[in-house]
């Protein structure tokens, strides 16, 4: 199988300070996917990496994607390798690398029209390394245990707030975000985007439409109130 993925169906998404980018990750069915989009999500994440209660096959992700508007930004979340599945060639979304991939591996896997996110859980040095490469379009800073709901400590959030203005690439924040804490986190760090999975679930791997609406509304309100006019 080739490492190259199909390009997304439209122009690369633009992530900047004018509009908070919101991604809901761990989508497993079309009904929840549509609920996310109706609530105002900008992107949907499909966990193809194994070992998670949110994992689905690439064929299932494609089936859900086919039920959505073609302009919907769907992101395949992989860890350390691309799925060895011929159906991957039919994927028309972006990709999020969520493992210990090297810059060289990610660079080989991308095409010029692909939207690539790299998730990191390391410190400022790791973030700066990925910020300096052309292999990705955005950096996602996750907690130390992805999908666990583990929050960032206050000291690290303050470090991120200080680092963010120095980055060339958009910073997407994930890790333990909920409708209750997202407002304070956005006001402190002022990321370009946020990513949530367990924080909008009523059980592990089970998304709740009401929590999704509450999260997105709180995030949008916080972004509006913290963005200079």
C-alpha positions as CSV (number, residue, x, y, z in Angstrom):
1,X,0.0,0.0,0.0
2,X,1.2,3.5,-0.8
3,X,1.8,5.9,2.1
4,X,0.0,8.6,0.1
5,X,-3.6,9.5,1.0
6,X,-6.2,11.0,-1.2
7,X,-6.4,14.8,-1.1
8,X,-9.3,16.4,0.8
9,X,-12.2,17.3,-1.4
10,X,-11.8,21.1,-1.3
11,X,-9.1,23.7,-0.5
12,X,-7.0,23.3,2.6
13,X,-8.9,24.6,5.7
14,X,-7.7,27.8,7.2
15,X,-7.1,27.9,10.9
16,X,-6.4,31.3,12.3
17,X,-7.4,33.6,15.2
18,X,-10.5,34.9,13.5
19,X,-12.5,31.7,14.2
20,X,-11.8,29.0,16.8
21,X,-11.3,25.6,15.1
22,X,-13.3,23.0,16.9
23,X,-12.8,19.2,16.3
24,X,-14.9,16.5,17.9
25,X,-12.9,13.3,18.0
26,X,-13.8,9.7,18.4
27,X,-16.8,9.7,16.0
28,X,-18.4,6.2,15.6
29,X,-21.7,6.8,13.9
30,X,-23.4,9.1,11.4
31,X,-26.0,10.4,13.8
32,X,-23.5,11.8,16.2
33,X,-21.4,13.1,13.3
34,X,-24.4,15.1,12.1
35,X,-25.1,16.3,15.6
36,X,-21.6,17.7,15.8
37,X,-21.9,19.5,12.6
38,X,-25.3,20.9,13.5
39,X,-23.8,22.2,16.7
40,X,-21.1,24.1,14.8
41,X,-18.1,21.7,14.8
42,X,-15.4,22.4,12.1
43,X,-14.0,18.9,11.9
44,X,-14.7,15.3,12.9
45,X,-12.0,12.8,14.1
46,X,-12.2,9.1,13.4
47,X,-9.8,7.0,15.5
48,X,-8.3,4.3,13.2
49,X,-5.6,3.4,15.8
50,X,-6.4,0.2,17.7
51,X,-6.7,-0.1,21.5
52,X,-9.3,2.7,22.1
53,X,-13.0,2.3,22.9
54,X,-13.5,4.9,20.1
55,X,-11.6,2.9,17.4
56,X,-13.3,2.1,14.2
57,X,-12.2,0.6,10.9
58,X,-11.3,2.7,7.9
59,X,-14.3,1.2,6.0
60,X,-16.7,2.3,8.8
61,X,-15.2,5.8,8.8
62,X,-15.7,6.0,5.0
63,X,-19.3,4.9,5.4
64,X,-20.0,7.6,7.9
65,X,-18.1,10.2,5.8
66,X,-20.3,9.3,2.8
67,X,-23.4,10.3,4.7
68,X,-22.1,13.8,5.3
69,X,-21.7,16.9,3.2
70,X,-18.7,16.6,0.9
71,X,-17.2,19.7,2.4
72,X,-17.1,18.2,5.8
73,X,-13.5,18.0,7.1
74,X,-13.0,14.4,8.4
75,X,-9.7,13.5,10.0
76,X,-8.3,10.0,10.3
77,X,-6.4,9.6,13.6
78,X,-3.6,7.1,13.3
79,X,-0.7,6.0,15.5
80,X,2.8,5.2,14.2
81,X,1.7,3.7,10.9
82,X,-1.1,4.1,8.3
83,X,-3.6,1.2,8.3
84,X,-2.7,-1.6,5.9
85,X,-6.0,-1.5,4.2
86,X,-6.7,-1.0,0.5
87,X,-9.9,1.0,1.4
88,X,-7.6,3.8,2.7
89,X,-7.2,4.9,-0.9
90,X,-10.9,5.9,-0.8
91,X,-10.4,8.2,2.2
92,X,-11.0,11.9,1.2
93,X,-10.1,13.6,4.5
94,X,-7.1,14.8,6.4
95,X,-4.9,12.8,8.8
96,X,-3.8,13.2,12.4
97,X,-0.6,11.4,13.5
98,X,-1.0,10.6,17.2
99,X,2.1,8.4,17.9
100,X,5.8,8.7,17.9
101,X,6.2,9.3,14.2
102,X,9.3,11.0,13.0
103,X,9.2,14.2,10.9
104,X,10.6,12.2,8.0
105,X,7.8,9.6,8.2
106,X,5.1,12.3,8.3
107,X,6.7,14.2,5.4
108,X,6.7,11.0,3.3
109,X,3.0,10.3,4.0
110,X,1.7,13.7,3.1
111,X,0.7,15.1,-0.3
112,X,0.6,18.8,-1.2
113,X,-3.2,19.0,-0.9
114,X,-3.4,17.0,2.4
115,X,-4.3,18.5,5.7
116,X,-2.0,17.1,8.4
117,X,-2.2,17.5,12.2
118,X,0.6,16.2,14.5
119,X,-0.4,15.4,18.1
120,X,2.3,15.8,20.7
121,X,2.3,15.3,24.4
122,X,5.9,16.5,25.1
123,X,7.1,19.8,26.2
124,X,8.1,23.0,24.5
125,X,11.1,21.5,22.7
126,X,8.9,18.9,21.0
127,X,6.3,21.5,20.0
128,X,9.0,23.7,18.5
129,X,10.5,20.8,16.5
130,X,7.2,20.2,14.7
131,X,6.5,23.9,14.4
132,X,9.7,24.2,12.3
133,X,8.8,21.5,9.7
134,X,6.7,21.8,6.5
135,X,5.4,18.2,7.1
136,X,2.3,19.4,9.0
137,X,-0.3,22.1,9.0
138,X,-1.2,22.3,12.7
139,X,0.1,21.1,16.1
140,X,-2.2,19.4,18.6
141,X,-1.1,19.4,22.2
142,X,-2.7,16.5,24.0
143,X,-2.4,15.2,27.6
144,X,0.1,12.4,28.5
145,X,-2.6,9.8,28.0
146,X,-4.7,10.4,24.9
147,X,-8.4,9.9,25.3
148,X,-8.2,9.4,29.1
149,X,-9.7,12.8,30.0
150,X,-6.6,13.7,31.9
151,X,-6.3,17.5,32.1
152,X,-3.2,19.6,31.8
153,X,-1.8,21.1,34.9
154,X,-2.0,24.9,35.4
155,X,1.7,25.5,35.2
156,X,1.9,23.8,31.7
157,X,-1.1,25.7,30.5
158,X,0.7,29.0,31.4
159,X,3.8,27.7,29.5
160,X,1.6,27.0,26.5
161,X,0.1,30.5,26.7
162,X,3.6,32.0,26.7
163,X,4.8,29.7,23.8
164,X,1.7,30.1,21.5
165,X,2.5,33.6,20.1
166,X,6.0,32.3,19.1
167,X,4.6,29.5,16.9
168,X,4.2,29.7,13.2
169,X,1.7,26.9,13.0
170,X,-1.8,26.9,14.6
171,X,-1.9,25.4,18.1
172,X,-4.9,23.0,18.8
173,X,-5.4,22.1,22.4
174,X,-6.7,18.8,23.6
175,X,-6.6,16.8,26.8
176,X,-9.3,16.7,29.5
177,X,-11.4,19.5,28.0
178,X,-15.1,19.7,29.1
179,X,-18.0,22.1,28.7
180,X,-17.2,23.2,32.3
181,X,-13.5,24.0,31.9
182,X,-13.2,25.0,28.2
183,X,-13.9,28.6,28.7
184,X,-11.2,29.2,31.2
185,X,-8.7,27.2,29.1
186,X,-9.4,29.2,26.0
187,X,-9.1,32.5,27.8
188,X,-5.7,31.5,29.2
189,X,-4.0,29.8,26.3
190,X,-6.0,31.4,23.4
191,X,-5.3,28.4,21.1
192,X,-6.3,28.5,17.4
193,X,-8.3,25.4,18.0
194,X,-9.6,22.8,20.5
195,X,-10.2,19.1,20.3
196,X,-12.5,17.1,22.5
197,X,-13.4,13.4,22.9
198,X,-14.0,12.0,26.4
199,X,-15.3,15.4,27.6
200,X,-18.5,15.1,25.6
201,X,-19.2,11.5,26.5
202,X,-21.7,9.9,28.9
203,X,-19.7,6.7,28.9
204,X,-16.3,5.7,27.4
205,X,-16.7,6.0,23.7
206,X,-20.4,7.1,23.8
207,X,-20.9,10.7,22.7
208,X,-23.8,12.8,23.9
209,X,-25.4,15.4,21.6
210,X,-26.3,17.7,24.5
211,X,-22.7,17.7,25.9
212,X,-21.4,18.4,22.3
213,X,-23.7,21.4,22.0
214,X,-22.7,22.7,25.4
215,X,-19.0,22.3,24.7
216,X,-19.1,24.1,21.4
217,X,-21.3,26.9,22.7
218,X,-19.0,27.5,25.7
219,X,-15.9,27.4,23.5
220,X,-17.4,29.9,21.0
221,X,-18.4,32.2,23.8
222,X,-15.0,32.1,25.4
223,X,-13.3,32.7,22.1
224,X,-15.5,35.7,21.3
225,X,-14.9,37.3,24.7
226,X,-11.2,36.8,24.6
227,X,-10.6,38.0,21.0
228,X,-9.7,41.7,20.6
229,X,-12.3,43.6,18.5
